[in-house]
């Protein structure tokens, strides 16, 4: 898609997905996000988590903002919400370390894992 955050480009390739398609977005920040973490997440309706030591990003605390979107325009919606969060973080002097959107194909969240033969 070539849609980088901060590129100034206009997103013109809105994809329609099956109404049951679920997307998950993560925006990762370093320790400088700590002071506004919960307040910003609450205001923009994102959930939060903190991990000390990221498998890909290395040692040190990382602050994660997470949101979900489902439906035919979910990918477009979640991209717009991600951009809004990144703009707010940057307005507060926080540069995100990583932004990621995942299409969830299968998830047993909230249900027992089936016994696979």
N, C-alpha and C positions, 0 to 999 in steps of 0.2 A: 503494500500500500504506500510506502514511502512517507508515512505520516509521523515525523519526529516532533517531539515536544519542543516548543520554542522555535521551530523552524519558520514560523510566520506563514506557512502554507495553508491553503484552504482545503478542507476535506470535502471531496466531491464524490467519493465512492462509497455511498451508504449502501450497506448490504442488508438485504432482508433475510431473516433467519426464521426457522420453524418457531412457532410460538412457545415451544417447550425448551428452547435453547437457553442455557444459563451461562453467564459470563461472570468471572471473578477478577477484580482488579486489585493490585497491590502497589502502593507507592512507599518506597523505603527511604528513610532519612537517617542521618547520623545523630549524634548526641545533641547537636544544636537545636533540634526540634523539640526537645524535652519540655521546655517552658510553655509551649503553646499546644502541645500534643492533644490533650483531652478536650480543651476548649474548642479548638479548630475542628476536631473530629465530630464533636457534638453539634456544632453549628452547621456543618455540611453533611451530617448524617452518614458518617463513616464509622466503622468499628476500628479498634486499635489493639495492637499487641506490641510487646517489647521482647527482644531476644538479645542476650549477651553473647555475641559470637555468631556470625552468619556463615553458613557453609561456603558460600561463594564470595562474600565480601570481607571475610576475615574477622579478627578479634575486635572486641569493643561493642558497646550497646548500639542496637539498631531499632528504630521506631518504625512500625508498619501501620499504614492506613489501609483498610480493606473495605471494599464494597462489592455488591452483586447487582446484576441486572438480568432480567428474563423477558423474553418476548421477541417479536419480529424486528424491533428496532433496538434491541439490547446492546449490540456492539456500538452503534452510534451514540446511544445514551451514555454508556459507560465511558467512552472516549471523552465525551464532553464533560462529564463529572470529574474525570481524571485531570483534564486540562484546567478546570476551575480550581481544584485542590492545588495543583502545581503553581498556578498564578498566586493563590493566597499564601502558599509557603514562601515563594520568592518575595512577595510583598513584605513578609516578616523576616527577610534575610536568611531564609533556609533554602539551600539548594538540594533537591532530591538526589539521592544516590542512584535509584533505580525505579523505573515504572514498568509494570507488567500487566497485561490483560490475558487471561486464560479462558478458553472455552472448556467448560466442564462437560466431559463426555459421560462420566460415571462417577457416582459418589454415594457411599453408603451412610453418609452423615445422618444420625438420628435413627438408624436401623441396624440390626445385627448384620454382621458380615455373613453372607451365605456360605454354606458348606460346599465347597467346590470338589467335585470328584477327582 
